[in-house]
Amino acid sequence: MTVTIYGIKNCDTMKKARTWLDAKGVAYRFHDYKAEGIDAASLTRFVDALGWETVLNRAGTTFRALPDADKQDLDAKKAIALMLAQPSMIKRPVLDRDGALTAGFKPEIYETLF
């Protein structure tokens, strides 16, 4: 099984997810948005599989700091554009297990996946 975990190195939730994977001996590749960015095709795949409402982290400080005009009339296209411009707005982590995607980290959900 090929496992990739997408996120940002210094995110606390990312640290918890990576610690969990390490403790369970799950081999994975870490894709750091800050170092590697994210391409439109990958982000569109996330949105198609999980829904833009799930992938866009509206609770984070990056989204909350946006001008009100950028937060209005959100749809998949606008959300993808915002996340491409500022990958910090992508929900973390996004876990890709052979193409099956999961957003966020909850130990009980990861237990069912591995």
All heavy atoms as an XYZ file, in Angstrom:
893
protein
N       0.845     -1.174      0.000
C       0.000      0.000      0.000
C       0.894      1.242      0.000
O       1.840      1.340      0.759
C      -0.908      0.009      1.238
C      -1.713      1.287      1.366
S      -2.695      1.472      2.885
C      -3.668      0.006      2.897
N       0.546      2.189     -0.856
C       1.241      3.467     -0.899
C       0.447      4.483     -0.091
O      -0.740      4.669     -0.324
C       1.382      3.960     -2.356
O       2.086      2.978     -3.109
C       2.116      5.270     -2.420
N       1.115      5.123      0.862
C       0.461      6.092      1.738
C       1.212      7.423      1.647
O       2.426      7.465      1.802
C       0.452      5.603      3.206
C      -0.176      6.640      4.124
C      -0.257      4.262      3.325
N       0.450      8.473      1.388
C       0.999      9.825      1.401
C       0.142     10.653      2.343
O      -1.084     10.571      2.304
C       0.982     10.453     -0.007
O       1.713      9.614     -0.906
C       1.607     11.851      0.007
N       0.805     11.428      3.187
C       0.084     12.325      4.088
C       0.473     13.758      3.697
O       1.647     14.087      3.584
C       0.379     12.008      5.572
C      -0.528     12.819      6.484
C       1.822     12.146      5.910
C      -0.549     12.336      7.929
N      -0.550     14.558      3.424
C      -0.371     15.935      2.964
C      -0.638     16.899      4.105
O      -1.638     16.745      4.813
C      -1.359     16.251      1.840
C      -1.138     15.477      0.573
C      -1.659     14.196      0.411
C      -0.429     16.038     -0.485
C      -1.465     13.491     -0.760
C      -0.236     15.328     -1.670
C      -0.758     14.060     -1.794
O      -0.566     13.361     -2.958
N       0.231     17.889      4.235
C       0.008     18.884      5.277
C       1.161     19.847      5.406
O       1.903     20.073      4.451
N       1.287     20.392      6.601
C       2.313     21.376      6.924
C       3.079     20.858      8.134
O       2.483     20.439      9.123
C       1.668     22.746      7.211
C       0.997     23.262      5.941
C       2.688     23.738      7.732
C       0.133     24.473      6.148
N       4.382     20.906      8.031
C       5.270     20.324      9.033
C       4.964     20.765     10.469
O       4.953     19.956     11.378
C       6.705     20.682      8.657
C       7.762     20.068      9.508
C       9.129     20.464      8.961
C      10.246     19.952      9.809
N      11.551     20.356      9.297
N       4.717     22.047     10.686
C       4.576     22.560     12.046
C       3.158     22.536     12.594
O       2.916     23.037     13.687
C       5.140     23.982     12.128
C       6.636     23.994     11.940
O       7.320     23.041     12.299
N       7.158     25.046     11.357
N       2.234     21.950     11.873
C       0.842     21.871     12.320
C       0.721     20.810     13.428
O       1.203     19.684     13.281
C      -0.039     21.507     11.126
S      -1.728     21.055     11.541
N       0.067     21.164     14.533
C      -0.084     20.234     15.656
C      -0.856     18.977     15.266
O      -0.504     17.874     15.690
C      -0.784     20.913     16.832
C       0.117     21.926     17.529
O       1.352     21.841     17.377
O      -0.423     22.802     18.229
N      -1.902     19.125     14.461
C      -2.672     17.957     14.028
C      -1.825     17.054     13.147
O      -1.894     15.832     13.248
C      -3.957     18.393     13.288
O      -4.699     19.271     14.139
C      -4.817     17.202     12.927
N      -0.996     17.658     12.312
C      -0.085     16.868     11.474
C       0.893     16.075     12.350
O       1.177     14.907     12.078
C       0.709     17.776     10.529
C      -0.074     18.319      9.367
S      -0.692     17.046      8.256
C       0.787     16.167      7.833
N       1.397     16.725     13.383
C       2.340     16.048     14.282
C       1.673     14.846     14.941
O       2.274     13.771     15.045
C       2.868     17.022     15.337
C       3.805     18.070     14.770
C       4.218     19.078     15.833
C       5.050     20.195     15.231
N       5.349     21.250     16.189
N       0.422     15.009     15.362
C      -0.315     13.888     15.975
C      -0.509     12.751     14.983
O      -0.328     11.578     15.324
C      -1.667     14.360     16.497
C      -1.573     15.280     17.688
C      -2.947     15.813     18.065
C      -2.836     16.911     19.102
N      -4.128     17.551     19.368
N      -0.890     13.093     13.759
C      -1.130     12.062     12.743
C       0.161     11.332     12.397
O       0.184     10.093     12.310
C      -1.747     12.684     11.485
N       1.244     12.065     12.212
C       2.519     11.428     11.873
C       3.032     10.579     13.028
O       3.565      9.485     12.820
C       3.525     12.488     11.458
C       3.129     13.135     10.124
C       4.008     14.292      9.733
N       5.346     13.810      9.399
C       6.404     14.594      9.356
N       6.310     15.867      9.650
N       7.581     14.091      9.032
N       2.863     11.043     14.259
C       3.257     10.257     15.431
C       2.456      8.970     15.486
O       3.010      7.892     15.768
C       3.056     11.086     16.722
O       3.907     12.237     16.662
C       3.375     10.279     17.956
N       1.160      9.046     15.197
C       0.308      7.849     15.201
C       0.791      6.858     14.134
O       0.940      5.669     14.424
C      -1.154      8.243     14.941
C      -2.106      7.116     15.136
C      -2.824      6.835     16.261
C      -2.447      6.090     14.195
N      -3.580      5.701     16.070
C      -3.374      5.225     14.805
C      -2.054      5.817     12.883
C      -3.905      4.109     14.154
C      -2.585      4.704     12.234
C      -3.500      3.872     12.872
N       1.029      7.357     12.916
C       1.498      6.478     11.835
C       2.840      5.843     12.185
O       3.040      4.636     11.972
C       1.605      7.259     10.521
C       0.288      7.726      9.911
C       0.551      8.716      8.772
C      -0.546      6.560      9.425
N       3.751      6.634     12.737
C       5.063      6.116     13.138
C       4.918      5.029     14.205
O       5.565      3.979     14.128
C       5.963      7.240     13.665
C       6.392      8.215     12.578
O       6.326      7.875     11.380
O       6.788      9.352     12.943
N       4.076      5.267     15.203
C       3.886      4.304     16.296
C       3.296      2.993     15.799
O       3.591      1.929     16.348
C       2.983      4.903     17.371
N       2.484      3.066     14.745
C       1.863      1.854     14.186
C       2.735      1.207     13.109
O       2.351      0.182     12.540
C       0.489      2.181     13.583
C      -0.504      2.729     14.587
C      -0.884      1.696     15.621
C      -1.930      2.261     16.575
N      -2.356      1.314     17.565
N       3.873      1.813     12.817
C       4.777      1.249     11.820
C       4.281      1.385     10.390
O       4.667      0.605      9.521
N       3.451      2.382     10.136
C       2.924      2.614      8.788
C       3.944      3.438      7.997
O       4.310      4.539      8.415
C       1.566      3.358      8.829
C       1.078      3.677      7.425
C       0.530      2.552      9.605
N       4.402      2.894      6.884
C       5.321      3.624      6.015
C       4.511      4.623      5.192
O       3.460      4.296      4.659
C       6.055      2.659      5.095
N       5.003      5.857      5.119
C       4.289      6.886      4.388
C       5.276      7.915      3.846
O       6.409      8.016      4.308
C       3.266      7.600      5.283
C       3.873      8.317      6.461
C       4.273      9.651      6.374
C       4.079      7.660      7.676
C       4.850     10.305      7.453
C       4.649      8.306      8.756
C       5.031      9.625      8.633
O       5.605     10.271      9.700
N       4.804      8.663      2.872
C       5.548      9.806      2.369
C       4.831     11.056      2.857
O       3.606     11.143      2.785
C       5.587      9.809      0.843
C       6.447     10.935      0.270
C       6.531     10.898     -1.250
N       5.538     11.722     -1.903
C       5.528     13.052     -1.929
N       6.446     13.738     -1.290
N       4.585     13.713     -2.566
N       5.590     12.018      3.371
C       5.017     13.269      3.841
C       5.178     14.319      2.749
O       6.279     14.599      2.289
C       5.705     13.718      5.128
C       5.313     15.096      5.584
C       3.980     15.457      5.707
C       6.281     16.032      5.892
C       3.617     16.740      6.122
C       5.932     17.310      6.315
C       4.596     17.659      6.425
N       4.054     14.893      2.323
C       4.055     15.963      1.328
C       3.775     17.266      2.067
O       2.663     17.488      2.556
C       2.975     15.707      0.266
C       2.899     16.781     -0.773
N       3.380     16.594     -2.044
C       2.409     18.047     -0.730
C       3.183     17.704     -2.742
N       2.594     18.599     -1.962
N       4.790     18.119      2.158
C       4.688     19.389      2.880
C       4.283     20.489      1.902
O       5.020     20.820      0.975
C       6.038     19.717      3.517
C       5.999     20.931      4.436
O       5.020     21.711      4.382
O       6.956     21.093      5.210
N       3.090     21.049      2.118
C       2.603     22.114      1.240
C       3.565     23.299      1.189
O       3.703     23.935      0.155
C       1.240     22.637      1.705
C       0.116     21.649      1.673
C      -0.731     21.510      2.764
C      -0.133     20.862      0.551
C      -1.793     20.630      2.748
C      -1.182     19.972      0.518
C      -2.017     19.855      1.622
O      -3.065     18.976      1.602
N       4.197     23.611      2.311
C       5.095     24.765      2.356
C       6.333     24.538      1.498
O       6.826     25.456      0.863
C       5.528     25.075      3.798
C       4.388     25.467      4.710
C       3.908     26.867      4.439
C       2.891     27.265      5.497
N       2.307     28.553      5.247
N       6.844     23.312      1.477
C       8.058     23.000      0.721
C       7.768     22.595     -0.722
O       8.503     22.946     -1.638
C       8.829     21.883      1.423
N       6.672     21.842     -0.925
C       6.391     21.274     -2.240
C       5.209     21.915     -2.961
O       5.002     21.661     -4.145
C       6.125     19.769     -2.113
C       7.286     18.990     -1.524
C       6.949     17.524     -1.333
O       6.643     16.859     -2.348
O       6.980     17.060     -0.187
N       4.413     22.689     -2.223
C       3.221     23.261     -2.833
C       2.166     22.196     -3.099
O       2.263     21.070     -2.624
N       1.161     22.571     -3.854
C       0.100     21.641     -4.266
C      -0.335     22.061     -5.661
O      -0.444     23.255     -5.931
C      -1.082     21.628     -3.266
C      -2.120     20.558     -3.590
C      -1.725     22.985     -3.163
C      -1.720     19.163     -3.243
N      -0.551     21.095     -6.526
C      -0.968     21.425     -7.881
C      -2.490     21.355     -7.989
O      -3.164     20.729     -7.166
C      -0.298     20.490     -8.894
C      -0.648     19.040     -8.663
O      -1.675     18.596     -9.205
O       0.084     18.359     -7.911
N      -3.012     22.011     -9.007
C      -4.460     22.094     -9.206
C      -5.080     20.715     -9.388
O      -6.175     20.453     -8.883
C      -4.782     22.989    -10.397
N      -4.401     19.809    -10.072
C      -4.955     18.474    -10.312
C      -5.136     17.708     -9.003
O      -6.169     17.077     -8.779
C      -4.063     17.688    -11.277
N      -4.145     17.778     -8.120
C      -4.242     17.080     -6.830
C      -5.342     17.692     -5.967
O      -6.152     16.978     -5.378
C      -2.914     17.144     -6.072
O      -1.914     16.437     -6.762
N      -5.382     19.001     -5.919
C      -6.390     19.673     -5.108
C      -7.798     19.403     -5.642
O      -8.724     19.165     -4.868
C      -6.097     21.167     -5.056
C      -6.847     21.978     -4.016
C      -6.750     21.362     -2.629
C      -6.340     23.404     -4.002
N      -7.945     19.391     -6.947
C      -9.244     19.074     -7.555
C      -9.646     17.639     -7.218
O     -10.816     17.371     -6.929
C      -9.194     19.289     -9.078
O      -8.894     20.675     -9.329
C     -10.512     18.932     -9.740
N      -8.690     16.732     -7.203
C      -8.974     15.334     -6.824
C      -9.455     15.265     -5.372
O     -10.414     14.565     -5.058
C      -7.725     14.461     -7.018
C      -7.926     12.994     -6.728
C      -6.708     12.180     -7.130
N      -5.533     12.486     -6.364
C      -5.158     11.863     -5.254
N      -5.888     10.871     -4.764
N      -4.056     12.208     -4.623
N      -8.817     16.028     -4.478
C      -9.253     16.077     -3.078
C     -10.696     16.571     -2.988
O     -11.529     15.988     -2.295
C      -8.382     17.021     -2.242
C      -6.937     16.654     -2.073
C      -6.071     17.537     -1.454
C      -6.404     15.450     -2.542
C      -4.734     17.234     -1.269
C      -5.062     15.135     -2.370
C      -4.234     16.033     -1.738
N     -10.983     17.665     -3.696
C     -12.314     18.272     -3.652
C     -13.357     17.344     -4.268
O     -14.455     17.190     -3.730
C     -12.300     19.662     -4.341
C     -13.703     20.181     -4.581
C     -11.492     20.650     -3.499
N     -13.022     16.688     -5.372
C     -13.964     15.756     -6.009
C     -14.301     14.595     -5.080
O     -15.444     14.142     -5.032
C     -13.397     15.221     -7.327
C     -13.386     16.260     -8.444
O     -14.032     17.327     -8.288
O     -12.711     16.011     -9.463
N     -13.311     14.115     -4.340
C     -13.516     12.950     -3.472
C     -14.168     13.314     -2.138
O     -15.003     12.562     -1.626
C     -12.181     12.249     -3.216
N     -13.793     14.461     -1.570
C     -14.191     14.793     -0.207
C     -15.180     15.953     -0.109
O     -15.799     16.139      0.933
C     -12.949     15.134      0.625
C     -11.886     14.040      0.720
C     -10.591     14.598      1.290
C     -12.388     12.873      1.535
N     -15.293     16.730     -1.177
C     -16.142     17.926     -1.170
C     -15.337     19.135     -0.739
O     -14.518     19.050      0.172
N     -15.564     20.261     -1.394
C     -14.787     21.457     -1.069
C     -15.047     21.930      0.354
O     -14.166     22.490      0.995
C     -15.016     22.575     -2.091
C     -16.371     23.219     -2.050
C     -17.459     22.893     -2.792
C     -16.782     24.302     -1.211
N     -18.520     23.699     -2.475
C     -18.129     24.586     -1.506
C     -16.151     25.071     -0.231
C     -18.848     25.583     -0.865
C     -16.868     26.074      0.409
C     -18.202     26.324      0.086
N     -16.259     21.674      0.859
C     -16.598     22.098      2.211
C     -15.730     21.399      3.253
O     -15.441     21.954      4.306
C     -18.073     21.827      2.518
C     -19.038     22.582      1.628
C     -19.439     21.794      0.371
O     -18.736     20.825     -0.005
O     -20.434     22.165     -0.244
N     -15.331     20.166      2.958
C     -14.456     19.406      3.855
C     -13.002     19.820      3.683
O     -12.269     19.960      4.663
C     -14.596     17.890      3.583
O     -15.941     17.512      3.851
C     -13.649     17.072      4.431
N     -12.574     20.026      2.458
C     -11.165     20.301      2.170
C     -10.764     21.721      2.584
O      -9.650     21.933      3.057
C     -10.854     20.043      0.679
C      -9.398     20.352      0.359
C     -11.171     18.590      0.310
N     -11.662     22.672      2.455
C     -11.358     24.053      2.833
C     -11.486     24.207      4.347
O     -12.550     24.000      4.920
C     -12.311     25.026      2.133
C     -12.121     26.508      2.468
C     -10.756     27.007      2.000
C     -13.229     27.338      1.832
N     -10.390     24.577      4.986
C     -10.369     24.758      6.442
C     -10.809     26.177      6.781
O      -9.991     27.092      6.858
C      -8.971     24.471      6.990
C      -8.907     24.628      8.489
O      -9.919     24.751      9.165
N      -7.696     24.622      9.018
N     -12.107     26.341      6.995
C     -12.648     27.673      7.295
C     -12.409     28.080      8.750
O     -12.584     29.242      9.098
C     -14.136     27.715      6.973
C     -14.362     27.703      5.465
C     -15.809     27.778      5.148
N     -16.317     26.420      5.044
C     -17.502     26.115      4.569
N     -18.325     27.046      4.185
N     -17.878     24.859      4.493
N     -12.006     27.142      9.595
C     -11.764     27.452     11.010
C     -10.365     28.014     11.244
O     -10.097     28.577     12.300
C     -11.960     26.201     11.856
N      -9.487     27.863     10.277
C      -8.102     28.290     10.457
C      -7.909     29.792     10.364
O      -8.734     30.520      9.813
N      -6.787     30.249     10.887
C      -6.504     31.680     10.910
C      -6.305     32.255      9.504
O      -6.655     33.405      9.262
C      -5.260     31.991     11.761
O      -4.162     31.233     11.270
C      -5.494     31.662     13.212
N      -5.764     31.465      8.587
C      -5.537     31.966      7.232
C      -6.861     32.319      6.562
O      -7.000     33.386      5.977
C      -4.768     30.938      6.380
O      -3.552     30.592      7.050
C      -4.448     31.491      5.008
N      -7.850     31.439      6.672
C      -9.152     31.715      6.075
C      -9.834     32.881      6.788
O     -10.383     33.777      6.147
C     -10.051     30.474      6.114
C     -11.396     30.709      5.472
C     -11.543     30.629      4.103
C     -12.503     31.030      6.238
C     -12.776     30.862      3.501
C     -13.738     31.261      5.658
C     -13.870     31.175      4.279
N      -9.803     32.874      8.092
C     -10.480     33.936      8.858
C      -9.897     35.313      8.574
O     -10.592     36.320      8.682
C     -10.430     33.628     10.356
C     -11.304     32.448     10.729
C     -11.516     32.332     12.229
N     -10.329     32.572     13.019
C      -9.668     31.662     13.722
N     -10.088     30.419     13.743
N      -8.598     31.983     14.416
N      -8.610     35.367      8.172
C      -7.959     36.647      7.888
C      -8.288     37.185      6.494
O      -7.948     38.322      6.174
C      -6.448     36.501      8.033
N      -8.944     36.381      5.671
C      -9.291     36.829      4.322
C     -10.276     37.991      4.368
O     -11.104     38.076      5.282
C      -9.949     35.691      3.533
C      -9.090     34.534      3.065
C      -9.965     33.461      2.437
C      -8.027     35.003      2.086
N     -10.233     38.854      3.350
C     -11.268     39.884      3.244
C     -12.643     39.223      3.085
O     -12.751     38.139      2.503
C     -10.884     40.651      1.970
C      -9.471     40.265      1.663
C      -9.236     38.928      2.288
N     -13.658     39.875      3.587
C     -15.020     39.320      3.507
C     -15.416     38.975      2.080
O     -16.108     37.988      1.855
C     -16.033     40.281      4.121
C     -15.939     40.322      5.642
O     -15.390     39.362      6.231
O     -16.418     41.312      6.231
N     -14.988     39.766      1.116
C     -15.344     39.511     -0.285
C     -14.841     38.143     -0.747
O     -15.510     37.461     -1.538
C     -14.779     40.608     -1.185
N     -13.676     37.728     -0.256
C     -13.137     36.419     -0.638
C     -13.905     35.268      0.002
O     -13.894     34.151     -0.502
C     -11.656     36.310     -0.252
C     -10.760     37.168     -1.124
O     -11.218     37.618     -2.196
O      -9.598     37.397     -0.730
N     -14.566     35.537      1.115
C     -15.323     34.495      1.818
C     -16.754     34.370      1.301
O     -17.433     33.397      1.613
C     -15.367     34.810      3.322
C     -14.016     34.856      3.986
C     -14.200     35.236      5.451
C     -12.931     35.750      6.071
N     -13.132     36.185      7.444
N     -17.200     35.343      0.515
C     -18.571     35.351      0.002
C     -18.708     34.441     -1.208
O     -17.767     34.271     -1.981
C     -18.961     36.781     -0.417
C     -18.841     37.813      0.673
C     -19.915     37.694      1.734
O     -21.035     37.330      1.446
N     -19.558     37.978      2.973
N     -19.902     33.896     -1.386
C     -20.259     33.130     -2.585
C     -19.261     32.012     -2.891
O     -18.869     31.818     -4.039
C     -20.398     34.059     -3.802
C     -21.427     35.148     -3.578
O     -22.501     34.834     -3.016
O     -21.150     36.310     -3.939
N     -18.866     31.286     -1.870
C     -17.918     30.188     -2.076
C     -18.570     29.045     -2.843
O     -19.717     28.697     -2.611
C     -17.404     29.672     -0.733
C     -16.358     30.536     -0.045
C     -16.074     30.007      1.349
C     -15.080     30.597     -0.854
N     -17.801     28.479     -3.745
C     -18.162     27.254     -4.435
C     -16.852     26.490     -4.654
O     -15.784     26.947     -4.215
C     -18.900     27.531     -5.754
C     -18.083     28.353     -6.753
O     -16.850     28.516     -6.577
O     -18.676     28.841     -7.737
N     -16.926     25.344     -5.298
C     -15.728     24.515     -5.467
C     -14.626     25.263     -6.216
O     -13.459     25.235     -5.807
C     -16.081     23.215     -6.188
N     -14.987     25.952     -7.276
C     -13.982     26.655     -8.084
C     -13.282     27.741     -7.274
O     -12.049     27.851     -7.292
C     -14.659     27.248     -9.323
C     -13.712     27.921    -10.277
C     -14.453     28.432    -11.504
C     -13.499     29.156    -12.434
N     -14.186     29.699    -13.604
N     -14.051     28.535     -6.552
C     -13.474     29.612     -5.757
C     -12.653     29.057     -4.597
O     -11.570     29.558     -4.282
C     -14.579     30.537     -5.239
C     -14.048     31.775     -4.554
C     -15.152     32.765     -4.232
C     -14.605     34.005     -3.566
N     -15.669     34.974     -3.269
N     -13.146     27.990     -3.964
C     -12.413     27.368     -2.852
C     -11.072     26.812     -3.330
O     -10.048     26.990     -2.659
C     -13.255     26.268     -2.216
N     -11.065     26.161     -4.492
C      -9.811     25.616     -5.035
C      -8.831     26.748     -5.306
O      -7.644     26.645     -4.974
C     -10.083     24.765     -6.292
C     -10.759     23.451     -5.893
C      -8.785     24.486     -7.059
C     -11.299     22.637     -7.060
N      -9.310     27.847     -5.889
C      -8.430     28.982     -6.175
C      -7.831     29.540     -4.883
O      -6.631     29.855     -4.832
C      -9.202     30.066     -6.928
N      -8.647     29.673     -3.835
C      -8.145     30.164     -2.552
C      -7.087     29.222     -1.978
O      -6.040     29.667     -1.486
C      -9.290     30.320     -1.552
C     -10.269     31.463     -1.788
C     -11.463     31.335     -0.839
C      -9.586     32.810     -1.612
N      -7.351     27.914     -2.032
C      -6.421     26.938     -1.461
C      -5.128     26.846     -2.273
O      -4.059     26.627     -1.698
C      -7.090     25.574     -1.325
C      -8.169     25.557     -0.264
S      -8.933     23.941     -0.003
C     -10.048     23.833     -1.415
N      -5.220     27.011     -3.596
C      -4.001     27.018     -4.414
C      -3.139     28.229     -4.067
O      -1.915     28.125     -3.993
C      -4.348     27.041     -5.904
C      -4.797     25.725     -6.511
C      -5.293     25.941     -7.931
C      -3.679     24.689     -6.478
N      -3.791     29.366     -3.835
C      -3.059     30.585     -3.495
C      -2.443     30.499     -2.102
O      -1.353     31.024     -1.874
C      -3.983     31.794     -3.595
N      -3.153     29.836     -1.176
C      -2.677     29.723      0.203
C      -2.967     28.315      0.727
O      -4.011     28.078      1.342
C      -3.358     30.770      1.086
C      -3.025     32.193      0.675
C      -3.527     33.189      1.671
O      -3.162     33.143      2.836
N      -4.374     34.105      1.221
N      -2.054     27.381      0.494
C      -2.278     25.988      0.903
C      -2.529     25.800      2.395
O      -3.031     24.757      2.804
C      -0.994     25.275      0.470
C      -0.433     26.127     -0.612
C      -0.818     27.537     -0.263
N      -2.236     26.806      3.217
C      -2.533     26.710      4.646
C      -4.033     26.575      4.897
O      -4.446     26.178      5.983
C      -2.015     27.945      5.394
O      -0.623     28.004      5.315
N      -4.842     26.884      3.891
C      -6.299     26.777      4.034
C      -6.818     25.364      3.772
O      -8.007     25.117      3.912
C      -7.002     27.758      3.091
C      -6.953     29.168      3.590
S      -8.046     30.231      2.658
C      -6.897     30.964      1.537
N      -5.935     24.453      3.397
C      -6.359     23.069      3.148
C      -6.434     22.340      4.488
O      -5.503     22.390      5.297
C      -5.384     22.341      2.203
C      -5.256     23.104      0.878
C      -5.844     20.908      1.962
C      -4.146     22.592     -0.023
N      -7.540     21.646      4.714
C      -7.724     20.838      5.931
C      -6.537     19.892      6.064
O      -6.083     19.310      5.082
C      -9.031     20.044      5.799
C      -9.278     19.065      6.900
C     -10.202     19.633      7.898
C     -10.612     18.577      8.907
N     -11.030     19.192     10.125
N      -6.071     19.727      7.304
C      -4.911     18.862      7.525
C      -5.227     17.794      8.548
O      -5.963     18.067      9.489
C      -3.730     19.718      8.009
C      -3.289     20.718      6.981
C      -2.123     21.547      7.445
N      -2.381     22.362      8.619
C      -2.815     23.612      8.585
N      -3.087     24.198      7.457
N      -2.999     24.288      9.699
N      -4.629     16.644      8.328
C      -3.961     16.201      7.105
C      -4.967     15.675      6.084
O      -6.107     15.366      6.432
C      -3.078     15.047      7.604
C      -3.837     14.458      8.754
C      -4.545     15.635      9.400
N      -4.496     15.550      4.864
C      -5.206     14.746      3.873
C      -4.363     13.492      3.721
O      -3.170     13.558      3.439
C      -5.379     15.466      2.523
C      -5.949     14.519      1.477
C      -6.291     16.682      2.681
N      -4.980     12.353      3.965
C      -4.306     11.064      3.896
C      -4.733     10.363      2.622
O      -5.932     10.231      2.350
C      -4.685     10.213      5.115
C      -4.030      8.844      5.219
C      -2.557      8.983      5.583
C      -4.753      7.996      6.254
N      -3.757      9.934      1.831
C      -4.022      9.231      0.574
C      -3.485      7.814      0.694
O      -2.281      7.606      0.803
C      -3.338      9.974     -0.576
C      -3.601      9.355     -1.943
O      -4.009      8.171     -2.014
O      -3.382     10.044     -2.943
N      -4.400      6.861      0.735
C      -4.030      5.436      0.784
C      -4.421      4.815     -0.541
O      -5.570      4.501     -0.771
C      -4.774      4.697      1.900
C      -4.462      5.170      3.287
C      -5.416      4.562      4.319
N      -6.813      4.910      4.050
C      -7.724      4.078      3.563
N      -7.450      2.834      3.309
N      -8.948      4.503      3.334
N      -3.446      4.663     -1.436
C      -3.701      4.093     -2.767
C      -4.883      4.767     -3.458
O      -5.708      4.118     -4.092
C      -3.942      2.582     -2.685
C      -2.673      1.802     -2.381
O      -1.576      2.290     -2.694
O      -2.793      0.693     -1.827
N      -4.999      6.077     -3.306
C      -6.059      6.823     -3.969
C      -7.296      7.053     -3.126
O      -8.142      7.862     -3.485
N      -7.446      6.338     -1.999
C      -8.574      6.563     -1.100
C      -8.187      7.693     -0.149
O      -7.165      7.615      0.529
C      -8.896      5.296     -0.317
N      -9.004      8.739     -0.103
C      -8.660      9.939      0.651
C      -9.450     10.069      1.946
O     -10.635      9.730      1.993
C      -8.912     11.185     -0.204
C      -8.123     11.266     -1.506
C      -8.589     12.457     -2.331
C      -6.634     11.349     -1.239
N      -8.776     10.580      2.966
C      -9.387     10.885      4.256
C      -8.865     12.248      4.689
O      -7.670     12.508      4.580
C      -8.984      9.827      5.313
O      -9.320      8.539      4.838
C      -9.672     10.080      6.643
N      -9.762     13.115      5.178
C      -9.345     14.442      5.643
C      -9.466     14.509      7.155
O     -10.415     13.996      7.740
C     -10.204     15.525      5.002
N      -8.478     15.153      7.779
C      -8.471     15.298      9.225
C      -7.820     14.105      9.899
O      -7.484     13.112      9.255
N      -7.627     14.229     11.199
C      -7.032     13.127     11.962
C      -7.858     12.836     13.196
O      -8.092     13.714     14.030
C      -5.600     13.460     12.403
C      -5.034     12.432     13.339
C      -4.753     11.158     12.896
C      -4.820     12.727     14.678
C      -4.247     10.197     13.766
C      -4.323     11.777     15.555
C      -4.035     10.506     15.100
N      -8.300     11.595     13.289
C      -8.925     11.062     14.490
C      -8.356      9.648     14.644
O      -8.481      8.824     13.734
C     -10.446     11.013     14.347
C     -11.072     12.392     14.375
C     -12.560     12.332     14.597
C     -13.054     13.722     14.878
N     -14.061     14.204     14.017
N      -7.721      9.369     15.787
C      -7.100      8.053     15.968
C      -8.059      6.900     15.686
O      -7.681      5.896     15.076
C      -6.641      8.059     17.423
C      -6.494      9.495     17.778
C      -7.517     10.224     16.950
N      -9.323      7.035     16.127
C     -10.279      5.937     15.931
C     -10.570      5.689     14.450
O     -10.806      4.548     14.044
C     -11.570      6.175     16.721
C     -12.334      7.446     16.357
C     -11.887      8.712     17.098
O     -10.795      8.749     17.685
O     -12.655      9.690     17.044
N     -10.518      6.723     13.636
C     -10.721      6.536     12.197
C      -9.477      5.911     11.577
O      -9.574      4.978     10.768
C     -11.095      7.854     11.514
C     -12.503      8.289     11.980
C     -11.052      7.730      9.994
C     -12.962      9.627     11.495
N      -8.299      6.381     11.961
C      -7.086      5.792     11.446
C      -6.978      4.308     11.806
O      -6.484      3.509     11.020
C      -5.861      6.569     11.956
C      -5.466      7.760     11.096
C      -6.425      8.614     10.557
C      -4.147      8.046     10.836
C      -6.076      9.709      9.791
C      -3.764      9.142     10.065
C      -4.755      9.959      9.545
O      -4.390     11.041      8.767
N      -7.472      3.933     12.982
C      -7.471      2.515     13.392
C      -8.235      1.670     12.376
O      -7.837      0.543     12.082
C      -8.095      2.341     14.773
C      -7.238      2.749     15.930
C      -6.044      1.823     16.200
O      -6.012      0.688     15.690
O      -5.139      2.284     16.907
N      -9.344      2.199     11.848
C     -10.132      1.432     10.884
C      -9.481      1.378      9.514
O      -9.769      0.496      8.726
C     -11.569      2.000     10.733
O     -11.497      3.287     10.125
C     -12.281      2.083     12.080
N      -8.589      2.327      9.230
C      -7.952      2.405      7.919
C      -6.729      1.510      7.799
O      -6.352      1.103      6.707
C      -7.543      3.856      7.612
C      -8.680      4.882      7.578
C      -8.104      6.282      7.377
C      -9.675      4.561      6.482
N      -6.081      1.228      8.943
C      -4.833      0.461      8.889
C      -4.931     -0.812      9.682
O      -5.107     -0.971     10.760
C      -3.665      1.326      9.392
C      -3.389      2.512      8.505
C      -3.853      3.769      8.838
C      -2.698      2.358      7.314
C      -3.604      4.863      8.014
C      -2.455      3.429      6.497
C      -2.901      4.699      6.849
